[in-house]
Amino acid sequence: MNIKTIKSGKIQENCYIVHDGSNDGLIIDPGENHDEIANYINEKDINALAIINTHAHYDHIGGVKYFQDNLKIPFYLHSLDARTLRSANLLRMVFEGQLSISIP
């Protein structure tokens, strides 16, 4: 099992790319740094099967929509976090004053 940690955004959120010997893998908590995440996936020839989020804070979901659109893979998040997901841009504005992100 291989685990790559990629830090992302102002808060330095951790994204994890977990892949096995056959290069099937998962993207966990893809923050805003989708270019670095995508480069690693391409460099290692990883077959990303899904995106899993531990929770829906804005710093953890910034890259989800990008990977949904570009890799055509499913996104998994616990249903009790749906409200936080819908509020991600409001929270981002409050804490960082930044422009919005694409909500998956």
N, CA, C and O atoms as CSV, one atom per row, in Angstrom:
chain,resi,resn,atom,element,x,y,z
A,1,MET,N,N,0.836,-1.169,0.000
A,1,MET,CA,C,0.000,0.000,0.000
A,1,MET,C,C,0.886,1.240,0.000
A,1,MET,O,O,1.825,1.332,0.791
A,2,ASN,N,N,0.599,2.180,-0.869
A,2,ASN,CA,C,1.340,3.429,-0.970
A,2,ASN,C,C,0.432,4.587,-0.573
A,2,ASN,O,O,-0.727,4.643,-0.983
A,3,ILE,N,N,0.955,5.501,0.217
A,3,ILE,CA,C,0.200,6.675,0.644
A,3,ILE,C,C,1.052,7.908,0.380
A,3,ILE,O,O,2.166,8.037,0.888
A,4,LYS,N,N,0.503,8.807,-0.424
A,4,LYS,CA,C,1.173,10.068,-0.725
A,4,LYS,C,C,0.363,11.196,-0.073
A,4,LYS,O,O,-0.855,11.266,-0.239
A,5,THR,N,N,1.035,12.061,0.657
A,5,THR,CA,C,0.397,13.222,1.278
A,5,THR,C,C,0.767,14.459,0.483
A,5,THR,O,O,1.941,14.705,0.204
A,6,ILE,N,N,-0.250,15.239,0.119
A,6,ILE,CA,C,-0.024,16.500,-0.583
A,6,ILE,C,C,-0.735,17.592,0.199
A,6,ILE,O,O,-1.947,17.533,0.404
A,7,LYS,N,N,0.027,18.588,0.632
A,7,LYS,CA,C,-0.542,19.713,1.382
A,7,LYS,C,C,-1.138,20.715,0.403
A,7,LYS,O,O,-0.640,20.912,-0.706
A,8,SER,N,N,-2.233,21.348,0.857
A,8,SER,CA,C,-2.961,22.214,-0.056
A,8,SER,C,C,-3.555,23.421,0.649
A,8,SER,O,O,-4.006,23.333,1.791
A,9,GLY,N,N,-3.550,24.538,-0.044
A,9,GLY,CA,C,-4.243,25.734,0.413
A,9,GLY,C,C,-3.566,26.471,1.549
A,9,GLY,O,O,-2.514,26.070,2.049
A,10,LYS,N,N,-4.198,27.552,1.935
A,10,LYS,CA,C,-3.703,28.441,2.977
A,10,LYS,C,C,-3.553,27.728,4.325
A,10,LYS,O,O,-2.632,28.010,5.092
A,11,ILE,N,N,-4.469,26.809,4.592
A,11,ILE,CA,C,-4.471,26.091,5.877
A,11,ILE,C,C,-3.553,24.868,5.846
A,11,ILE,O,O,-3.331,24.234,6.877
A,12,GLN,N,N,-3.019,24.537,4.667
A,12,GLN,CA,C,-2.150,23.370,4.497
A,12,GLN,C,C,-2.865,22.072,4.859
A,12,GLN,O,O,-2.350,21.241,5.606
A,13,GLU,N,N,-4.049,21.928,4.314
A,13,GLU,CA,C,-4.863,20.716,4.479
A,13,GLU,C,C,-4.145,19.548,3.830
A,13,GLU,O,O,-3.452,19.729,2.829
A,14,ASN,N,N,-4.298,18.354,4.381
A,14,ASN,CA,C,-3.665,17.155,3.836
A,14,ASN,C,C,-4.615,16.413,2.911
A,14,ASN,O,O,-5.729,16.056,3.295
A,15,CYS,N,N,-4.157,16.189,1.686
A,15,CYS,CA,C,-4.817,15.291,0.750
A,15,CYS,C,C,-3.989,14.017,0.737
A,15,CYS,O,O,-2.761,14.063,0.797
A,16,TYR,N,N,-4.671,12.877,0.657
A,16,TYR,CA,C,-3.961,11.600,0.587
A,16,TYR,C,C,-4.348,10.891,-0.698
A,16,TYR,O,O,-5.519,10.844,-1.074
A,17,ILE,N,N,-3.349,10.346,-1.356
A,17,ILE,CA,C,-3.587,9.477,-2.492
A,17,ILE,C,C,-3.088,8.106,-2.060
A,17,ILE,O,O,-1.899,7.906,-1.813
A,18,VAL,N,N,-4.010,7.182,-1.976
A,18,VAL,CA,C,-3.703,5.829,-1.511
A,18,VAL,C,C,-3.845,4.900,-2.710
A,18,VAL,O,O,-4.882,4.873,-3.373
A,19,HIS,N,N,-2.777,4.131,-2.981
A,19,HIS,CA,C,-2.844,3.206,-4.107
A,19,HIS,C,C,-2.096,1.922,-3.780
A,19,HIS,O,O,-1.171,1.897,-2.969
A,20,ASP,N,N,-2.532,0.864,-4.441
A,20,ASP,CA,C,-1.940,-0.450,-4.172
A,20,ASP,C,C,-0.953,-0.830,-5.273
A,20,ASP,O,O,-0.640,-0.023,-6.148
A,21,GLY,N,N,-0.476,-2.053,-5.215
A,21,GLY,CA,C,0.515,-2.528,-6.177
A,21,GLY,C,C,0.024,-2.566,-7.611
A,21,GLY,O,O,0.826,-2.486,-8.541
A,22,SER,N,N,-1.295,-2.689,-7.807
A,22,SER,CA,C,-1.845,-2.699,-9.171
A,22,SER,C,C,-2.161,-1.283,-9.649
A,22,SER,O,O,-2.663,-1.085,-10.755
A,23,ASN,N,N,-1.858,-0.295,-8.789
A,23,ASN,CA,C,-2.069,1.131,-9.054
A,23,ASN,C,C,-3.522,1.579,-9.056
A,23,ASN,O,O,-3.824,2.673,-9.533
A,24,ASP,N,N,-4.429,0.759,-8.532
A,24,ASP,CA,C,-5.773,1.246,-8.256
A,24,ASP,C,C,-5.680,2.099,-7.004
A,24,ASP,O,O,-4.968,1.750,-6.063
A,25,GLY,N,N,-6.401,3.222,-6.989
A,25,GLY,CA,C,-6.254,4.102,-5.841
A,25,GLY,C,C,-7.469,4.949,-5.539
A,25,GLY,O,O,-8.470,4.932,-6.254
A,26,LEU,N,N,-7.342,5.691,-4.449
A,26,LEU,CA,C,-8.375,6.609,-3.974
A,26,LEU,C,C,-7.748,7.972,-3.730
A,26,LEU,O,O,-6.574,8.082,-3.379
A,27,ILE,N,N,-8.555,9.003,-3.923
A,27,ILE,CA,C,-8.152,10.358,-3.573
A,27,ILE,C,C,-8.945,10.735,-2.336
A,27,ILE,O,O,-10.176,10.720,-2.356
A,28,ILE,N,N,-8.255,11.069,-1.269
A,28,ILE,CA,C,-8.923,11.392,-0.006
A,28,ILE,C,C,-8.695,12.867,0.307
A,28,ILE,O,O,-7.559,13.335,0.377
A,29,ASP,N,N,-9.799,13.590,0.492
A,29,ASP,CA,C,-9.773,15.016,0.850
A,29,ASP,C,C,-8.961,15.881,-0.123
A,29,ASP,O,O,-7.995,16.526,0.285
A,30,PRO,N,N,-9.348,15.899,-1.411
A,30,PRO,CA,C,-8.600,16.732,-2.356
A,30,PRO,C,C,-8.892,18.216,-2.152
A,30,PRO,O,O,-9.968,18.700,-2.503
A,31,GLY,N,N,-7.951,18.909,-1.599
A,31,GLY,CA,C,-8.098,20.346,-1.394
A,31,GLY,C,C,-7.911,21.096,-2.696
A,31,GLY,O,O,-8.144,20.552,-3.775
A,32,GLU,N,N,-7.496,22.327,-2.594
A,32,GLU,CA,C,-7.415,23.210,-3.753
A,32,GLU,C,C,-6.281,22.898,-4.716
A,32,GLU,O,O,-6.333,23.331,-5.868
A,33,ASN,N,N,-5.286,22.182,-4.301
A,33,ASN,CA,C,-4.088,21.976,-5.107
A,33,ASN,C,C,-4.282,20.832,-6.103
A,33,ASN,O,O,-3.512,19.872,-6.106
A,34,HIS,N,N,-5.310,20.935,-6.946
A,34,HIS,CA,C,-5.611,19.816,-7.834
A,34,HIS,C,C,-4.537,19.593,-8.891
A,34,HIS,O,O,-4.406,18.475,-9.389
A,35,ASP,N,N,-3.762,20.615,-9.251
A,35,ASP,CA,C,-2.681,20.412,-10.232
A,35,ASP,C,C,-1.615,19.448,-9.702
A,35,ASP,O,O,-1.208,18.527,-10.409
A,36,GLU,N,N,-1.168,19.654,-8.476
A,36,GLU,CA,C,-0.152,18.775,-7.900
A,36,GLU,C,C,-0.703,17.361,-7.699
A,36,GLU,O,O,0.001,16.376,-7.922
A,37,ILE,N,N,-1.952,17.269,-7.280
A,37,ILE,CA,C,-2.594,15.964,-7.090
A,37,ILE,C,C,-2.674,15.236,-8.436
A,37,ILE,O,O,-2.300,14.067,-8.537
A,38,ALA,N,N,-3.159,15.928,-9.458
A,38,ALA,CA,C,-3.282,15.335,-10.797
A,38,ALA,C,C,-1.919,14.932,-11.358
A,38,ALA,O,O,-1.792,13.878,-11.981
A,39,ASN,N,N,-0.903,15.764,-11.140
A,39,ASN,CA,C,0.443,15.423,-11.613
A,39,ASN,C,C,0.945,14.137,-10.977
A,39,ASN,O,O,1.532,13.295,-11.656
A,40,TYR,N,N,0.718,13.979,-9.674
A,40,TYR,CA,C,1.162,12.755,-8.994
A,40,TYR,C,C,0.419,11.532,-9.552
A,40,TYR,O,O,1.026,10.494,-9.816
A,41,ILE,N,N,-0.894,11.668,-9.726
A,41,ILE,CA,C,-1.697,10.567,-10.256
A,41,ILE,C,C,-1.210,10.180,-11.652
A,41,ILE,O,O,-1.096,8.994,-11.963
A,42,ASN,N,N,-0.926,11.168,-12.487
A,42,ASN,CA,C,-0.439,10.888,-13.842
A,42,ASN,C,C,0.971,10.305,-13.834
A,42,ASN,O,O,1.266,9.359,-14.563
A,43,GLU,N,N,1.836,10.880,-13.002
A,43,GLU,CA,C,3.230,10.421,-12.925
A,43,GLU,C,C,3.318,8.962,-12.487
A,43,GLU,O,O,4.131,8.199,-13.008
A,44,LYS,N,N,2.477,8.580,-11.530
A,44,LYS,CA,C,2.489,7.211,-11.000
A,44,LYS,C,C,1.530,6.286,-11.745
A,44,LYS,O,O,1.427,5.104,-11.420
A,45,ASP,N,N,0.823,6.828,-12.751
A,45,ASP,CA,C,-0.139,6.064,-13.549
A,45,ASP,C,C,-1.177,5.371,-12.665
A,45,ASP,O,O,-1.445,4.178,-12.806
A,46,ILE,N,N,-1.745,6.150,-11.758
A,46,ILE,CA,C,-2.732,5.630,-10.809
A,46,ILE,C,C,-4.114,5.636,-11.442
A,46,ILE,O,O,-4.529,6.624,-12.049
A,47,ASN,N,N,-4.809,4.540,-11.296
A,47,ASN,CA,C,-6.197,4.419,-11.728
A,47,ASN,C,C,-7.076,4.841,-10.551
A,47,ASN,O,O,-7.455,4.010,-9.725
A,48,ALA,N,N,-7.397,6.133,-10.477
A,48,ALA,CA,C,-8.205,6.645,-9.362
A,48,ALA,C,C,-9.636,6.124,-9.511
A,48,ALA,O,O,-10.291,6.358,-10.526
A,49,LEU,N,N,-10.107,5.418,-8.486
A,49,LEU,CA,C,-11.428,4.799,-8.518
A,49,LEU,C,C,-12.516,5.667,-7.895
A,49,LEU,O,O,-13.683,5.567,-8.272
A,50,ALA,N,N,-12.133,6.524,-6.938
A,50,ALA,CA,C,-13.139,7.339,-6.245
A,50,ALA,C,C,-12.467,8.435,-5.442
A,50,ALA,O,O,-11.262,8.411,-5.191
A,51,ILE,N,N,-13.287,9.399,-5.046
A,51,ILE,CA,C,-12.887,10.470,-4.141
A,51,ILE,C,C,-13.649,10.229,-2.841
A,51,ILE,O,O,-14.867,10.049,-2.846
A,52,ILE,N,N,-12.924,10.227,-1.743
A,52,ILE,CA,C,-13.551,10.062,-0.428
A,52,ILE,C,C,-13.193,11.281,0.406
A,52,ILE,O,O,-12.029,11.675,0.483
A,53,ASN,N,N,-14.193,11.865,1.020
A,53,ASN,CA,C,-13.921,12.986,1.905
A,53,ASN,C,C,-14.271,12.611,3.337
A,53,ASN,O,O,-15.320,12.026,3.608
A,54,THR,N,N,-13.366,12.962,4.246
A,54,THR,CA,C,-13.594,12.702,5.668
A,54,THR,C,C,-14.646,13.649,6.219
A,54,THR,O,O,-15.379,13.308,7.148
A,55,HIS,N,N,-14.713,14.850,5.636
A,55,HIS,CA,C,-15.738,15.833,5.988
A,55,HIS,C,C,-15.758,16.892,4.895
A,55,HIS,O,O,-14.934,16.858,3.981
A,56,ALA,N,N,-16.697,17.835,4.983
A,56,ALA,CA,C,-16.941,18.754,3.874
A,56,ALA,C,C,-16.452,20.179,4.105
A,56,ALA,O,O,-16.973,21.107,3.487
A,57,HIS,N,N,-15.479,20.375,4.966
A,57,HIS,CA,C,-14.946,21.725,5.108
A,57,HIS,C,C,-14.363,22.169,3.773
A,57,HIS,O,O,-13.832,21.358,3.014
A,58,TYR,N,N,-14.468,23.462,3.497
A,58,TYR,CA,C,-14.064,24.007,2.195
A,58,TYR,C,C,-12.633,23.656,1.824
A,58,TYR,O,O,-12.337,23.449,0.647
A,59,ASP,N,N,-11.743,23.585,2.800
A,59,ASP,CA,C,-10.345,23.293,2.484
A,59,ASP,C,C,-10.122,21.833,2.098
A,59,ASP,O,O,-9.063,21.488,1.576
A,60,HIS,N,N,-11.105,20.977,2.350
A,60,HIS,CA,C,-11.006,19.557,2.007
A,60,HIS,C,C,-11.702,19.214,0.693
A,60,HIS,O,O,-11.416,18.172,0.103
A,61,ILE,N,N,-12.612,20.069,0.223
A,61,ILE,CA,C,-13.398,19.723,-0.963
A,61,ILE,C,C,-13.046,20.541,-2.207
A,61,ILE,O,O,-13.670,20.364,-3.254
A,62,GLY,N,N,-12.069,21.422,-2.109
A,62,GLY,CA,C,-11.756,22.324,-3.213
A,62,GLY,C,C,-11.466,21.658,-4.546
A,62,GLY,O,O,-11.742,22.245,-5.592
A,63,GLY,N,N,-10.924,20.463,-4.539
A,63,GLY,CA,C,-10.584,19.776,-5.786
A,63,GLY,C,C,-11.560,18.697,-6.211
A,63,GLY,O,O,-11.370,18.073,-7.256
A,64,VAL,N,N,-12.598,18.463,-5.426
A,64,VAL,CA,C,-13.524,17.361,-5.723
A,64,VAL,C,C,-14.164,17.515,-7.099
A,64,VAL,O,O,-14.133,16.580,-7.899
A,65,LYS,N,N,-14.731,18.653,-7.381
A,65,LYS,CA,C,-15.432,18.871,-8.650
A,65,LYS,C,C,-14.476,18.701,-9.834
A,65,LYS,O,O,-14.845,18.133,-10.863
A,66,TYR,N,N,-13.256,19.195,-9.680
A,66,TYR,CA,C,-12.247,19.039,-10.734
A,66,TYR,C,C,-12.039,17.564,-11.071
A,66,TYR,O,O,-12.039,17.190,-12.244
A,67,PHE,N,N,-11.863,16.725,-10.048
A,67,PHE,CA,C,-11.614,15.304,-10.296
A,67,PHE,C,C,-12.863,14.565,-10.755
A,67,PHE,O,O,-12.770,13.626,-11.546
A,68,GLN,N,N,-14.030,14.977,-10.270
A,68,GLN,CA,C,-15.271,14.392,-10.785
A,68,GLN,C,C,-15.369,14.640,-12.288
A,68,GLN,O,O,-15.663,13.724,-13.058
A,69,ASP,N,N,-15.123,15.872,-12.697
A,69,ASP,CA,C,-15.261,16.244,-14.105
A,69,ASP,C,C,-14.178,15.637,-14.986
A,69,ASP,O,O,-14.467,15.197,-16.099
A,70,ASN,N,N,-12.939,15.603,-14.512
A,70,ASN,CA,C,-11.823,15.153,-15.343
A,70,ASN,C,C,-11.563,13.657,-15.309
A,70,ASN,O,O,-11.118,13.084,-16.304
A,71,LEU,N,N,-11.832,13.020,-14.187
A,71,LEU,CA,C,-11.581,11.581,-14.089
A,71,LEU,C,C,-12.861,10.749,-14.153
A,71,LEU,O,O,-12.815,9.524,-14.270
A,72,LYS,N,N,-14.002,11.435,-14.076
A,72,LYS,CA,C,-15.307,10.748,-14.134
A,72,LYS,C,C,-15.406,9.662,-13.066
A,72,LYS,O,O,-15.773,8.521,-13.349
A,73,ILE,N,N,-15.067,10.045,-11.819
A,73,ILE,CA,C,-15.117,9.096,-10.709
A,73,ILE,C,C,-16.116,9.583,-9.661
A,73,ILE,O,O,-16.388,10.780,-9.575
A,74,PRO,N,N,-16.660,8.667,-8.867
A,74,PRO,CA,C,-17.642,9.063,-7.856
A,74,PRO,C,C,-17.007,9.759,-6.656
A,74,PRO,O,O,-15.814,9.617,-6.387
A,75,PHE,N,N,-17.830,10.504,-5.954
A,75,PHE,CA,C,-17.457,11.259,-4.762
A,75,PHE,C,C,-18.288,10.733,-3.603
A,75,PHE,O,O,-19.510,10.630,-3.703
A,76,TYR,N,N,-17.618,10.398,-2.497
A,76,TYR,CA,C,-18.300,9.871,-1.323
A,76,TYR,C,C,-18.067,10.765,-0.119
A,76,TYR,O,O,-16.945,11.173,0.180
A,77,LEU,N,N,-19.173,11.055,0.564
A,77,LEU,CA,C,-19.168,11.890,1.759
A,77,LEU,C,C,-20.338,11.433,2.605
A,77,LEU,O,O,-21.406,11.134,2.070
A,78,HIS,N,N,-20.161,11.372,3.905
A,78,HIS,CA,C,-21.261,10.967,4.772
A,78,HIS,C,C,-22.436,11.928,4.611
A,78,HIS,O,O,-22.247,13.142,4.533
A,79,SER,N,N,-23.622,11.390,4.562
A,79,SER,CA,C,-24.825,12.204,4.324
A,79,SER,C,C,-25.059,13.255,5.406
A,79,SER,O,O,-25.687,14.279,5.136
A,80,LEU,N,N,-24.574,13.026,6.616
A,80,LEU,CA,C,-24.764,14.012,7.680
A,80,LEU,C,C,-23.912,15.262,7.473
A,80,LEU,O,O,-24.072,16.249,8.191
A,81,ASP,N,N,-23.019,15.224,6.507
A,81,ASP,CA,C,-22.179,16.385,6.221
A,81,ASP,C,C,-22.693,17.196,5.024
A,81,ASP,O,O,-22.005,18.103,4.556
A,82,ALA,N,N,-23.879,16.884,4.531
A,82,ALA,CA,C,-24.434,17.574,3.360
A,82,ALA,C,C,-24.633,19.066,3.622
A,82,ALA,O,O,-24.382,19.884,2.737
A,83,ARG,N,N,-25.068,19.421,4.794
A,83,ARG,CA,C,-25.285,20.846,5.109
A,83,ARG,C,C,-23.960,21.620,5.086
A,83,ARG,O,O,-23.897,22.734,4.566
A,84,THR,N,N,-22.922,21.031,5.643
A,84,THR,CA,C,-21.603,21.666,5.618
A,84,THR,C,C,-21.124,21.824,4.179
A,84,THR,O,O,-20.534,22.844,3.824
A,85,LEU,N,N,-21.377,20.819,3.358
A,85,LEU,CA,C,-20.992,20.885,1.952
A,85,LEU,C,C,-21.674,22.069,1.267
A,85,LEU,O,O,-21.027,22.822,0.539
A,86,ARG,N,N,-22.953,22.233,1.495
A,86,ARG,CA,C,-23.698,23.337,0.884
A,86,ARG,C,C,-23.224,24.702,1.393
A,86,ARG,O,O,-23.376,25.705,0.696
A,87,SER,N,N,-22.657,24.746,2.590
A,87,SER,CA,C,-22.204,26.005,3.199
A,87,SER,C,C,-20.715,26.284,2.977
A,87,SER,O,O,-20.183,27.255,3.515
A,88,ALA,N,N,-20.054,25.457,2.205
A,88,ALA,CA,C,-18.595,25.557,2.061
A,88,ALA,C,C,-18.135,26.937,1.609
A,88,ALA,O,O,-17.162,27.464,2.147
A,89,ASN,N,N,-18.809,27.527,0.641
A,89,ASN,CA,C,-18.371,28.834,0.147
A,89,ASN,C,C,-18.596,29.938,1.169
A,89,ASN,O,O,-17.786,30.861,1.257
A,90,LEU,N,N,-19.656,29.868,1.930
A,90,LEU,CA,C,-19.881,30.847,2.987
A,90,LEU,C,C,-18.753,30.769,4.016
A,90,LEU,O,O,-18.207,31.794,4.423
A,91,LEU,N,N,-18.411,29.565,4.428
A,91,LEU,CA,C,-17.338,29.389,5.408
A,91,LEU,C,C,-15.992,29.838,4.849
A,91,LEU,O,O,-15.171,30.397,5.576
A,92,ARG,N,N,-15.766,29.599,3.578
A,92,ARG,CA,C,-14.512,30.046,2.970
A,92,ARG,C,C,-14.418,31.575,2.988
A,92,ARG,O,O,-13.358,32.133,3.272
A,93,MET,N,N,-15.515,32.238,2.688
A,93,MET,CA,C,-15.530,33.704,2.709
A,93,MET,C,C,-15.267,34.223,4.123
A,93,MET,O,O,-14.523,35.187,4.298
A,94,VAL,N,N,-15.869,33.595,5.124
A,94,VAL,CA,C,-15.704,34.022,6.514
A,94,VAL,C,C,-14.258,33.853,6.975
A,94,VAL,O,O,-13.688,34.763,7.577
A,95,PHE,N,N,-13.665,32.696,6.694
A,95,PHE,CA,C,-12.339,32.396,7.221
A,95,PHE,C,C,-11.190,32.898,6.354
A,95,PHE,O,O,-10.120,33.216,6.872
A,96,GLU,N,N,-11.397,32.972,5.046
A,96,GLU,CA,C,-10.287,33.341,4.166
A,96,GLU,C,C,-10.572,34.543,3.283
A,96,GLU,O,O,-9.643,35.118,2.717
A,97,GLY,N,N,-11.853,34.942,3.149
A,97,GLY,CA,C,-12.188,36.057,2.295
A,97,GLY,C,C,-11.891,35.793,0.840
A,97,GLY,O,O,-11.692,36.732,0.068
A,98,GLN,N,N,-11.857,34.537,0.450
A,98,GLN,CA,C,-11.491,34.127,-0.894
A,98,GLN,C,C,-12.719,33.952,-1.791
A,98,GLN,O,O,-13.854,33.898,-1.316
A,99,LEU,N,N,-12.467,33.868,-3.073
A,99,LEU,CA,C,-13.524,33.580,-4.038
A,99,LEU,C,C,-14.045,32.164,-3.826
A,99,LEU,O,O,-13.427,31.355,-3.134
A,100,SER,N,N,-15.176,31.885,-4.423
A,100,SER,CA,C,-15.837,30.595,-4.200
A,100,SER,C,C,-15.117,29.447,-4.905
A,100,SER,O,O,-14.319,29.645,-5.822
A,101,ILE,N,N,-15.432,28.247,-4.438
A,101,ILE,CA,C,-14.961,27.017,-5.059
A,101,ILE,C,C,-16.167,26.312,-5.672
A,101,ILE,O,O,-17.303,26.615,-5.308
A,102,SER,N,N,-15.946,25.395,-6.581
A,102,SER,CA,C,-17.039,24.624,-7.182
A,102,SER,C,C,-17.466,23.542,-6.217
A,102,SER,O,O,-16.661,22.704,-5.812
A,103,ILE,N,N,-18.717,23.561,-5.855
A,103,ILE,CA,C,-19.258,22.571,-4.911
A,103,ILE,C,C,-19.680,21.323,-5.694
A,103,ILE,O,O,-20.422,21.420,-6.671
A,104,PRO,N,N,-19.208,20.168,-5.265
A,104,PRO,CA,C,-19.611,18.921,-5.962
A,104,PRO,C,C,-21.069,18.574,-5.692
A,104,PRO,O,O,-21.567,17.567,-6.195
